[in-house]
Amino acid sequence: MKNLMLRKKKGFTLVELLVVVAIIAILMLLAIPKFTSQTKGATIRTFEGNVRTLASQVVQEVAATGGNINTKTNKNIEEFLKTIKDKPNSATYTAADDKITCTLKVDAVDYVLEVDSSGQIKRTAPTDKDDIGGVKLSFAK
């Protein structure tokens, strides 16, 4: 009778559960760095897209106003900066004088790009790197 009762009990042993937990932990250790890397890359690509859009907007605004992107006299650029929806948390876009400064903080480093009145994009800081957080940009020199 006792043998019959023991056979009816079904379940996992403690060792089997520990093996499953260990396998899940190993998979998590492999997946989290990849996820973090993908998130950082997406943030940088969003920033890159925003800077490209700003450069296009500057070219259009210069054509419409005859070469003026000074925010003291041209409020369209300032208003456009406020409408950027997909702005990474660590990104700032500011217009002053005849340029727009775009800053993104990645891994405790501030990457600064400037868009001038001709729509040209150039990197102003740091000057010793040709990427942003390991992601190469195709337009900023």
C-alpha positions in Angstrom: 0.0 0.0 0.0 2.8 2.4 0.9 4.5 1.6 -2.4 1.3 2.5 -4.3 1.0 5.9 -2.5 4.6 6.8 -3.2 4.2 6.0 -6.9 1.1 8.3 -7.2 3.0 11.4 -5.9 4.4 13.3 -8.8 6.6 16.4 -8.8 10.1 17.6 -9.2 13.0 17.0 -6.9 14.9 19.8 -5.3 17.9 19.0 -7.5 15.8 19.3 -10.6 14.4 22.6 -9.5 17.9 23.9 -8.8 19.1 22.9 -12.2 16.2 24.7 -13.9 16.9 27.8 -11.8 20.6 27.7 -12.7 19.8 27.4 -16.4 17.5 30.4 -16.2 20.1 32.4 -14.4 22.8 31.6 -17.0 20.4 32.6 -19.8 19.7 35.9 -18.0 23.4 36.5 -17.6 23.8 36.1 -21.4 20.7 38.1 -22.4 20.9 41.2 -20.2 24.2 42.6 -21.6 22.8 42.1 -25.2 19.6 43.9 -24.3 21.5 46.8 -22.7 23.7 47.1 -25.8 20.6 47.1 -28.1 18.9 49.8 -25.9 22.0 52.0 -26.0 22.3 51.6 -29.8 18.6 52.5 -30.2 19.1 55.6 -28.1 22.1 56.7 -30.3 20.2 56.0 -33.5 17.2 58.0 -32.3 19.6 60.9 -31.5 21.2 60.6 -34.9 17.8 60.7 -36.6 16.8 63.8 -34.6 20.0 65.6 -35.6 19.5 64.7 -39.3 15.9 66.0 -39.0 17.1 69.2 -37.4 19.7 69.7 -40.2 16.9 69.3 -42.8 14.7 71.8 -40.9 17.6 74.3 -40.8 18.0 74.0 -44.6 14.3 74.6 -45.1 14.2 77.5 -42.7 17.3 79.1 -44.2 15.6 78.9 -47.6 12.4 80.4 -46.3 14.0 83.2 -44.3 17.0 84.0 -46.4 19.7 82.6 -44.3 18.5 83.2 -40.7 18.4 80.6 -38.0 19.2 83.0 -35.2 16.7 82.1 -32.5 16.5 85.7 -31.3 14.8 86.7 -34.6 13.6 83.3 -35.9 11.2 81.5 -33.5 10.4 78.7 -35.9 13.6 76.8 -35.0 13.0 77.1 -31.3 9.4 75.9 -31.8 10.6 73.0 -33.9 13.0 72.0 -31.1 10.1 71.8 -28.7 8.2 69.4 -31.0 10.9 66.6 -31.0 9.0 63.6 -29.7 11.5 60.8 -29.7 14.0 62.5 -27.6 16.3 60.2 -25.6 16.4 61.1 -21.9 20.0 62.2 -21.9 19.7 64.3 -25.1 19.4 68.1 -25.3 18.8 70.3 -28.3 19.5 74.0 -27.9 19.5 76.8 -30.5 21.7 79.9 -30.0 23.2 82.4 -32.4 23.5 80.7 -35.8 23.8 77.1 -34.7 21.9 74.3 -33.0 23.8 72.3 -30.4 22.8 68.7 -29.9 24.2 66.9 -26.8 23.9 63.2 -25.9 25.3 61.7 -22.7 26.4 58.1 -23.2 28.5 56.1 -20.7 29.3 59.4 -18.7 30.6 61.1 -21.9 28.9 64.1 -23.4 28.8 63.9 -27.2 28.2 67.3 -28.8 27.1 67.8 -32.4 26.4 71.2 -34.0 24.2 72.1 -36.9 25.2 75.3 -38.6 23.1 77.6 -40.8 24.0 75.6 -43.9 22.6 72.4 -42.4 26.1 70.9 -41.9 26.6 68.7 -38.9 29.9 68.5 -37.1 31.2 67.0 -33.9 32.5 69.5 -31.4 33.2 67.1 -28.5 34.9 64.8 -27.8 37.2 65.4 -30.8 39.2 62.2 -30.2 36.4 59.8 -30.9 34.7 59.0 -34.2 31.7 57.3 -32.8 29.1 57.8 -30.1 29.2 55.0 -27.5 30.6 52.6 -29.9 28.1 53.4 -32.7 29.6 54.9 -35.8 27.8 57.9 -37.2 27.8 58.5 -41.0 27.7 62.3 -41.0 29.6 63.8 -38.1 33.3 64.5 -38.5 
